[in-house]
């Protein structure tokens, strides 16, 4: 189980207060790291390439296990809505609530998705993130 710590801002579930941090424990089924190169390549008339390299952006994609717990689904919705404007959040793939092992700060990239896994009402959330470095 992974632990996600975020500050509730939008799409609040009953009993939650805007501006307060909350922990969410959820099973993660898939983790996919990727690299996005930022570059510009120009090709001369003779066919020679000139590339200006700017940076590499490391991204991770996560997807949850199939979930049918309406309370957990509501909190996942609150989580993705609360970090939708690029607010940082922390995720620890190996920790337990209250006892972190390897927490990493992230910012959401792209649009998270919720998909129906089967006709029995199980859903899975997926999102893509960039490691957040407050010193950068």
Secondary structure as GFF3:
##gff-version 3
##sequence-region A 1 136
A	DSSP	beta_strand	2	7	.	.	.	ID=ss1
A	DSSP	beta_strand	21	26	.	.	.	ID=ss2
A	DSSP	beta_strand	28	43	.	.	.	ID=ss3
A	DSSP	beta_strand	49	64	.	.	.	ID=ss4
A	DSSP	alpha_helix	70	82	.	.	.	ID=ss5
A	DSSP	beta_strand	89	92	.	.	.	ID=ss6
A	DSSP	beta_strand	104	116	.	.	.	ID=ss7
A	DSSP	beta_strand	123	131	.	.	.	ID=ss8
###
